Amino acid sequence: MSRPRIRPTFSVPLALDADSAIQEMRRRLEGSDWAECTKSRGRCADFFIEESERRVWSPHLTVQVDAAPDGDRSRLRGRFSPGPEVWTLFMFLYFGASFLAVIGLMLGLVQWQSGMETWGFWGVYLGLPGIATLYLVSRIGQELSSDQMEELRGRIDTLVSGLEADDEG
């Protein structure tokens, strides 16, 4: 069973230097059916699902090609995440629930130390289940979009086919 991750990542060693690798990937991308679902600038690229197939939980894949220390090779690093608007909403809700839990804990401890009624602990009782619920929703979203994640990863595998390094470098 794979380790739970909020934003799954992967890495592919490439035999070319970073600039040559990204240029070759762009050249290959021009002839593909999914060139319109890709945005690229510098050594970075974003791959999206086609608009007609996109759902709220649909992923997008961000890849970056970094130079290896020796300069003759490079490494492609990819990270799956939800769409930027969904990611922003989730982070806002995560920080909100975390803030509620921490403030509730601090207020509840102060109230307890002062001998007052400890209603501040309700922040903890609401914040922690909120965080757990958000995590569960993100895991469900990953399961629902696993086919689209595999499709995006397949696009990368097609683009780097033949460019991979034989070893880790």
N, C-alpha and C positions, 0 to 999 in steps of 0.2 A: 504494500500500500504506500502511495506517495505521501510525502510530508505535506501537511496543509500549508498553502502559501496564498497570500492575498494577491500578489502580482507575480505569476510564474515567469522565470527567466531561463534562458539557455545561451550557450556559447558555442561557436564553431571556429576552429583555427583555420586560417586561410593561407595558401602558399604565396600569394601576391602581397606586395606592400599595400597599405591602406588606400592610397589614392587610385592605384591601378585597379584594386578590387572593386571599389565603389563605382568607378567608371565602367568597368565590365558589367557590373550588375545593372547599371542604368541602360547600357546598350541592350542587354537581354530583355530588360523590362519594356523597352519601346515596342517590341514585337509581340508582347503578350496581350491576352484578353483583359487583364486586370490592371492595365497601366493607368486607367482613369481613377482607380481606387487607391492610388499611391501618391504620396507627397514626399519629395526628396529635396534636401538642401545640405550642402557640405558633405559630411560623412554620415549623415543621419537620414533615415527614411521612415515614414509611417505608412502602414498597410491597413486598409479598412475593408470591411465587408461591403458588397454592392448595396446601393441604396434600397433596391427592391427586396433584399433579404435581411436588411438591418432591423434589429429589435432593440428594445431598451437595454437588454443585457448583452448585446453583441460586443465582442472584444475588438480592440485594435492592437496592432503589433508595432512597436517602435524598435528599430534596429539601429545600431551604431557600429561603424567599423573603426577600430582603434589600431594604431601601429604597435607592433611588437617591439620589445626593447632593442633587438638587433636591427630593426628597420627593414629587413628583407621580407618579413611576414607580417600578417595582421590577424586580428581576431574580430569576428562579428559577434556582437552581443545583442540579444533580443529580449524584449520584455512585453508580456501581454498585460493589458489593463482594460478596464471598461472605457467607454467613450469619455472624453474630458469632462463633459457636463455631469455624467453619472459619478465619475471619480470625485469631482469637486463636492457634489452633494454628500457622498459617503464620508468624505473627510470632514465636512462641516458637521455632520451628525455624530461621527466618532468623537471629534473634539468637544462637541456639546455634551454628549453623554459622559465623557471623561471629566470635563469641567464640573458637571453636576455631581458626579461621584466624589471627586476630590474636595470640592467645597462642602458637600454634605458631610463628608468624614471629618473635616476640620471643624465645622460648625457643631456637629454632634459631639465631638470630643471636648470642645470648649464648654458646651452646655452640660455635659456629663461632669466635667471637672468643677463646674460652678454650682452643681447641685440643682440645675434647672431641668425642665422637661426636655427630653432629647429628641425633639421633632426633626432636627437637622440630619439625623441618620437616614431619613427618607430619601435624601439625595443619593446615598449609596444604594439603597434598596431599589431605586429607579434607574440609576446610572449603569450599574453593573449588568443587570439583565438587558438594558438597552444596548450595551457594547456586545454582549453575547448574541443578541438578536441580529445586529448588523453583521457580525461575523458569519452567522448562519445564513443570512440572506446572500452574502457575497459568495459563500460556498455553493449555494443552490444556483446562483447565477453562473458560476463557473461550470457546473454540471450541465446546465441548460445550453451553454454556449460551447461545449467541448468540441462539437463537430465543426464549428466555425474556427475555433482555435487550431484544430488540425488542418483545416483548409489554409489558414494563414501560414502555418508552419510549412505546409507543402509548397506554398509559393516561394518561401525562402529557400527551401531545399532545391527547388528548380533553378532559382537564380544563382545559387552557389555551386551547382553541380559541376564537378571538374575543377573547382577552385580550392577545394579543401586541402589542407596540409596533411601529409601522411602521419605525422606525429604531433605531439603537443608542443614541440618547438625547442 
